[in-house]
């Protein structure tokens, strides 16, 4: 059986696809894998951000191993076309995100909650399914969910449902798709463009509140989540796991 390890000789032979790589955790994951020797296709829908990533990818740190392609993961035909153009690969990272579906249940617009599922849950599932004809039989799939799945923050029931649904699939798919490995990384509050819609003052206050609660004493960085992604990509004995990367915030009520 083909093995995937942190050994750099093997890493240089790997081909990986990161979907949702325009910015934030997806971009950090694509960059880290490429720097470590993987040949990486970064797929995203924000063409301006992808162009910025493409300029960076031309630098010597990446050795020509990082390429980009614009595709909307909600469009299965677009995504499948990107897979076909890249060819077979060993690892799939799904870093698709959506902020829709937030709000207190009593006043939550259910259309917004449906839009949240359409923006994150369904693209994850559809992209994963579309990848299977191209994904090596002994490869890996890593989902990026969110700490809201296990937190009890008022106003996040919708987000908990979306991310919890993805996490519930992980152990099932780890068995169903074996010997492919299936894992998820579940980040807490990470300082990424996901928060850009929140006014700066409110965002700073929220980060400070989270930092005070977390034993780590701060919010996280995209690079730290990417390192967890790389662990699952490279560790051939890890499957069926959901790893919390939240600075320990879940440990304190």
N, C-alpha and C positions, 0 to 999 in steps of 0.2 A: 504493500500500500504506500502511496506517495505521502510523505510527511511534510508538515509545515512547521518550521521552528524559527527561532530568532537568529539562527546561524546566518550570517550575512551572505555566504555563498548561495544558500538556498533562496534567500530573500530576493536576490537579483534575478531569480528565475520566475518570480511570482508576477501575476497579472491581476490587478485589483480594480474594481469599479466602485466609486463613491457617488451616490445619487443624493442630491441636495447639497452640492459642494460649492455653491455660490459664495457662501460666507459662513461665519461662526464655526460650529463644531464640525460640520461637513468639510469645510475648507481646511480647517486645521488637521483633520484626519487624512485628507488627500495629500496635503503637504508632508505630513510626518511619514506616511507610507512611502511616498516617492523619495524622500531624503534617505530612507532606510534601505532603498534598493528595489522597491516594487515598481513595476511599470503600471502607472495609474491613469485611468480615465476618470476625469472629474465631470460629472453631469449636473447641470443646474438650469434654472429658467431665467435668471437675471443676467442678461447678456452683458450689461455694463460691468457687473462684478466679475463675470467670467473673463471678460477682456483683461481686467486688472490681474486676475489670477494667471492668465496666459502670459502676460508680460513678466510676472514674477517667475513663472515656470521656465522662462528662457534663461534664467540665471544658472551659474555653474553648480549650485548646490543640488540641482535636480537632474543634471546629466541627460536632459532630453527625455526623462522618464515620465513626465507629467503632461498630459494632453487634456484639452477641455472640449466639451460639446454641449450646445444649448439644446435642452429638451425639457418639456413639462411632464413631470411624473404622473399627472392626472390624465395624460394622453398616452394610452398604452401603446398605440402605434408608433408614436415618436420615440418612446423609451425602447421598444423592441428594435426599432431601426438603429438606435445608438448601439445597442448590444451587437447587432449583426455587423455593423461597421467595425467594431472593436475586435470581434471574434471571441473565442473561448477565454474564460478567465477563472481564477481560483477563488477570489474573495469578493463578496458584495457587502458594502456598507450602506445602510439606508438611513440618511440623516434628514429626512423630510420633516418640516415643522409647520405648525399653524398655531396662531394665538387665539383663534376663534373658538367660542364655546365657553368663555369665562363669564362668570356672573352668579349672583345668588339665585337659587332655584326658584324662589317665589316670583322673581321678576325676569328670569332668564328667557330671552327670546329663543324659542325652540328651533327656529330657522337658523339662528347662529350656531346652535349646538350641532344641527345637521351639517352646517357648513364646516364646522370643526372636524367632524368625521370625514367629510369629503376632502378636506385639506390635508389630513394626516393619516387616518386609519386606512382608508381605501387606497390611496396612492402607495402606502407601504405594502399592502397585500397584493395589489395588482402588479407592482414592480417586481416583488419577490417571485410571483408566479411567472411573469414574463422572462425572468432571468434563468429559470431552471434549464432550458435547453442549452444554455451557454455556460453554465456554472459547472466546474469540475466535480466529479462524483465524490471526491474527498476534500472539497473546498469548504468555505465557511460563509455564513450570513450573520451580520451583526446589525441589530436594530438600535436606533437611538430613540428612547422613549422619554420619560420625564418623571422626576420625583413626585409630581402631583399624584401619580398613581397610588402612592402609599401614604401621602400626607393627609392631614385633616384641616386644611386651610379653608375657611369659609369663602365661597365664591369660586371654588375650583372643582366642584363636583363634575362638571362637564369635561374638564381636562383630565380628571382622574378616570372617568369612564373611557375616554379615547385611548389614553396611554395604558390603562389597565387592561383593555381589550387586547392590545398588542402584546403586553407582557404575558397574558394568559396563554397566548399561542406558542410562546417560546418552548416550553418543555414538550408540548405535543409535536411541534415541528422538528425538534431535535431527534425525536424517535422516528417520526414519519419520513424525514428526509435523510436519515442516516445512510451512509457514513458522513454526509455533509454535517458540519457543526452549526448549530444555531444558538446565538446568545443575544443579549440585549444589555446596553449601558443606559442607566437611568439617572440622568444628571439632576442635581438640585439647581439652585439659582446660579447661573453662569453669566458672566459679563460678556454678552454677545449682542449683535444687532437685533436679536429677537425682542429686546426691550426697547427698541428705538421709538416705538409708538407711545411709550409712557413718558410724560413730561420729565425733564431732567431733575427737577427738585423732588418729585414724587419717586422717581427711580432711585435717587441717592438715599432717600429716607428708607425705602424698601430694602435696599442693599445693606444699609446700616443695621436695620432691624434683624435681618437674616444673619449678618455677621455676629451680632451680639448673641444670637441663639446657638450658632454652630460652634462646636468645640474647636474647629479650625480657625475661628475668629475672623473669617472673611468670606466673600463670595468666591466662586471658582472661576477658572480661566478655560477657554476653549481647548488650549493645548493639553490641559490636565485630563480632560475627557477624551481627547484624541489618543492619549497614552493608554487609556483603558481599552479603547477600540483596537489599538495595535496589539495589545496583549491578547485579546480574543482572536484576532486574525492570525497571530503567530503561534499560539499555544494549541498544539494538535490534540490535547487531552481535555480541553475545556468545551463543554457543550451543555445546553439546557439551563444556562445561568442568566439571572438578571442582577447586574452589579450596580449598586448605588454609589454614585460619585457626588456626594452632597456635603462634604466637610463635616459629616456627623450630625447635621441638623435634625435628622429623624430621631436621634437619641434623646432629644429634649422636647418636652411637650410645649 
